[in-house]
Amino acid sequence: MWFINLYLRAVERTRDEAGQSTAEYALVIVAVVALAGLLITWISKSGFFGSIFSKIGGLITKFI
């Protein structure tokens, strides 16, 4: 009957939720990093930063 005891201990360990919040936080962090990577890739390929910096530079040189 040792296998029943082993099974019951395994079931009891799987019901423990001690690391659940840590795993959820890790998944959220991975998702945020993936979205940030996609956003940075899209911004760098669209030329958004170049146009913004040229507009800001133009405004600064007008006031100088």
N, C-alpha and C positions, 0 to 999 in steps of 0.2 A: 504494500500500500504506500510505498515511498513515492511513487509517481503521482498519486493523488495529492500528497502533501506538497510536492514540487509544483504541481499544477496550481494549487491554491495560492502558493507563495508568488508564482508568476502573475496570476490574475491580480493579486493584491498590489503588486509592484506596478502594474500597468494602470491601475486606478489612481495612483499617486500623482497629483498635479503640481508637485513642487517646482519642476522646471518649466511648466507650461508658459508662464508669463515671460520668462527669459527667451524662450523660443519664439513667442509672438513678437517681442521687441526686436529680435534679430531679423525676423521676416519683414517687419516694417522698415527697419534700417536698410535692408537689401533693396526693398521696393523703392524707397526714397532715393537711394544712390543710383538705381537704374533709371528712374525718371529724370534725375539731375543730369545724368550722362546723356540721355536723349535730348534734353533741352539744350545742353551745351553744344552738342553736335548740330542740332538744328540752327541754333543762333550763329554758330561759326560758319556754317555753309550758306546761310542766307545773307550774310554780309551786314547783319544788323548792327554789330559793334562798329564796323567801319563807318557806316553812315551816321551813327550817333556821335562818334568822336569827331567826324568832320564837321557836323553841325555845331557841336560845342566849341570846337576850335575856331570856326567861323564867327560865332558869337563873341568869343573872347577877343579875337583880333579886331572886331568892330569897336569894342570898348577901349582898346588900347591906343 
